[in-house]
Structures are given as structure tokens and as C-alpha cells.
Amino acid sequence: MKFLRPAVFLALIALLGLAPLAGDYTLGIVAEILIYGIFAMSLGLLIGFTGLMSFGHAAFFGISTYTVIALGVHLGISGWWGMAAGICLSALAAAFVGLFCIRVSGIPFLMLTMAFSQLLFSVALKWRNVTGGTDGLTGFVRPTLFGMSLDDAVMRYAVVALGFVLVLGFLWLLVRSPLGSIFIGIRDNEQRMRAIGYPVQRFKFLAFTIAGTLAGVGGALYAFFNAFVSTDILHWALSGDAIIMVVLGGSATVFGPAVGAAIFLLLKNIVSSHNEYWMLWIGATFILSVMFLRQGVWGFLVGCAQSALGKLK
Amino acid sequence: MDFIITQLINSLVFGSLLFMMAAGLSLIFGLMNVVNVAHGSFFMVGAFTAYTIMQWSGNFWIALGVGWVPSVIVAVLIERFFIKPLYNRGHLDQVLLTFGFIYVLADITHYLWGPEIRNISPPETLSGVIEVAGAYIPRYRLFLVAFGGVVAALLWWFLERSRIGAMVRAGVDDAATAAGIGINVPLLFGCIFALGAGLAGLGGVVASPILGVYLGMDIEILIPAFIVVVVGGMGSLRGALVASILVAVVDTFGKAYFPDYALFMIYLLMVVVLLTRPHGLFGIARG
């Protein structure tokens, strides 16, 4: 059991290291999967580990993307500074929204998070001077690293992959830390945690802010990847897609949501190349997974691996 | 003055549509703690069915009479084969399940009817305008207000005066005790789910002449309807009625007086209500 996690981690790093051999097109898809993987894992921290069903997570992803690109396009600020600013802004926004939302739970929580993200969506829609509205913002110049521009697909991929590994490592450490245990305790039995004497609200607030900040990391990387942003990034549909990714992959594991992101994006790519009805396939897959595979694809695989290893002993 | 009257009528029109959506949503939640986020899809299916019936017959009254049937059929299938097996899970699982159906039903509608935006004209007898205290109001809008009122009254009569209504109220108050005295709560729930879907479908039918018929109308009505349910209090029909009108008034007047902030208004209303009364205006705290 103990060596399962390091084994997965090493295999993942090996896979990520080999990916550039597959050519620029595949590399683009992998980079997109990794970015959405970061986004989905950050939401997984809320859904799977704290029991908070947020329906407005795209807000924190989008704020960061907008910050990076708007600073670059309007003020000519380098993407790296933009990234720092974007992640900070996401953290601040998540803290602000979290302050209100953690006061309620269940469906009202879902609705409140959605309301805040819709408010932000309408701001982006109306504040055309800065955000470009529905047309979006073009003309972002990607930053350079060690003298090489991120316009190069491999460089871009390397930065994204590094970000992914860092976020994954951070989350793995987090859920195994005492703080992670408190989050899981809140998910499993909030009243008991309260009775033991934990200030549950404060920890929910902390989880919400951390998740928003990590989504901001994903958003900043998305700005490098796409070099373009429009209001779509704040739309409720992206928050919904993220929920699908989390559940499809497995909400009770850290890595599961990233697997879900891969399944989601691959399914979307494959189906879209045949016909336009990818939503039908995603929806049907999702419904079946909620009904029959509630632990998600990754959760299922981990369960299989664990029972196989258990038999060996 | 006539401007205010026009906006007031528009509010009542929107309020009627919201009520037809929210009543079902609220009862479905009240009875079984099931949150059906695919409720807007029933609305959309109703509108598209009305369009097809209008193509065939050209008669709006036929559309009104049977246009809600496909929504009910879809709802019964979903309830019977998908929601029922999940009764024992937490209500977030049902949110996820019905969320999947938003995608599925949207694409099936897209497949059957195509992506074009369609329009339906109101029936002959209801076209044209009427002067009300200096304001010119389309007849069809007045009909819609009256229609919403009749639906609300019938629903109230059904819940407060009929035997099945009494069972529903018992189930909403305390499902376990209701089951204990011999009420078949799952069957009752199936019926209420179908009734709610029928109301949503009917809402789609009557809304189609003023909103048009297009993909995406499911979410466009779902979000304000959910705001109504959350503001009014889950499981409360009275809450749904009051909040429908409240949300519609805020939305309509917001759009008229502060067009730049129109999108904010109802969200702001919800945020304020939820932060001061987490269970909504008429909701009861649940464990």
C-alpha cells in the first residue's frame, strides 16, 4: 500500500517527461488536460475532501487568466508578474467570496457560489474596456523562460507540466497533513467536528481559499497556453464541466479529478471529430458514473490495486 | 405612469412563468429532498413541442392542451429508472445525476430540432394590444398573467383541499411519519415529479410566443427559477409564489431602470436573502 503513491508519482513524471516525443499536436492536448487537471483537482479539494459543492469555481480560474492577459495586453507587464498577480487576485477573491458562502451549506451554498461567479461573469461582460467583453482580449505576448519564448510548444508544455506536478504534490501533502484530516473530518461529520471543538467555519473558509488559489494557478497557466481570454472562461458551464471532471475521475482521491479532466477532454475531442453531439456522450457517461461508479474511474482503479495488493500479502 | 404599468405587467408575466417552474422544483425538494436541476430542460422540451404542434396544426390551443405531455413522459422515465435507484444517497448525488440530464436533454433537443431560433405567434384571439390605464399591453401577456393566476389557484386548491394534496403536505412535513401511517411516499413522489415536470412543460408552451424557442432556454429559466426557490424557501409553495413575483419585479424593474446592472439584480437579491435568512423567506430549517 505504502509504495503505491510514490509508484504512481514516478510513473506520472516518466509519462510527462516522455510526452514531448509525441509531437506538438498531442502535446497541446496533454497541456490542456494538465491545466484542466489542476482546475479539477482544486475543486476536488472542496467537493471530495471538505464536502463543499461549489458551482462557481470557474470564477477563480477565470480571474487569474483575465489578470495575466489584461496586464500583458494593456500595460505590457510580463506574464510571470501577471501570474503572480493573477494567483494573488484569485486568492483574494476566493477569500472574499468564501467569507459569505461558508455561512450556508448544501444547496444554498451551491447557489451562492454560482451567484458570485455569475456576478463576476456580468462584470466581465460589461467592463469592455478592460475585458473586451464577449470578443475577448487578443494580442497577449507569452513570456520567456531562460531566453526561450513560451511560444514554443515544448517550453509551454514544460511550464504547464511543472505547475501540475507542484499542485499535485502540494495537494498530496495537504490531505495527509493534520489540516487535511480536519477537512476530511468536516466532510464526514461536520457536527461531530464542531462538538469536538474545531472552528469548522474557519477551516471551511481556509479550504475555500486554498482551492480558489490553486484554481488561480491553473488559470494563469491557461493564459500562457491560450494567449486569449473571453467571458466563456467565467461562464457557469465551465464550473459545471469541472464538477463533471471531479466526479468522473473520483472525488475521494487527489489525483482522480485530473483523470476525470483527461476523460472529459479526450471524450470531447473524439466525439467532436465525428459529430457535434459531445454533450450527449459526456452527459450519458456522467450519469452512468454517478449511478454505478460513484467512486470514479481513478477511485475504482485504486480500489482494485489495493485489493490486489492485499491478496498478495 | 404607463411605463410603470407596462413594467408591472411584464413582471407578472415573468412571475407566472417562474412560478410554474418553481412550484414543481419546490415540491419535489420538499417531498424527497431531491434537487432537480434538469427542471429547465422540461421547460425547453415543452416549448419545442409547442413549436412542432404549431407547425402541424397551426392551432395554439392544441399546443396548450397537449404540449406538456412529452415533458411528463421524459420526467417519468428519469424518475423511474434513474432517480429512484438513488433515493438512499445524499441529495448532492441527485444534483449530479440531474445535472447530467441537462447535457443529455440539451443535445437530444439539438438533434431533434436543430440549432435554429424559432418563433411562435400567439393565437388570433389573443394578438393585438389592450389599453390599460394609458399603457398598451399585448393581449397575450394579460392572458399569461391570468393563466399563471389560475394555475396557482388550482395548485393551491389541489394541495390544501384535495386528499392527495393532504398526503403531499404530510410528506413534505415529515416523510417518515407519513410513510408510517400508510402513505406510499415514493409513489406520491413519482406523481409530484411528473406534475412538476408537466407544469414546467406547460410553462414552456405558454412562454414560447414571448420568449421564442431556442437551445439554451433551459438554463435561462432554470437559474432564476432556482433563485426563486432558494429565496422563497425550499418546500414552500407560498414561498415559491411570493418569491416568483419578488424576483420577477426585481428583474424587470432592474432591467428597465438600471440596464447596465440588470444581470446583477436578482443575484444580489438572492445573496442578501441567503445571508440574512439562510433557509429562505418561508423555508423551514432542516437537519
Interface residues (C-beta under 8 A of the other chain):
Chain A: M53 F100 R103 V104 G106 I107 P108 L110 M111 L112 M114 A115 F116 Q118 L119 F121 S122 L125 K126 W236 G240 I243 I244 V247 E276 Y277 W278 M279 L280 I282 G283 A284 F286 I287 V290 M291 R294
Chain B: F29 V35 F82 P85 L86 R89 H91 L92 D93 V95 L96 L97 F99 G100 F101 I102 Y103 V104 A106 D107 I108 H110 Y111 I219 I223 F226 I227 V230 M234 D260 L263 F264 Y267 L268 M270 V271 L274 L275 P278 H279
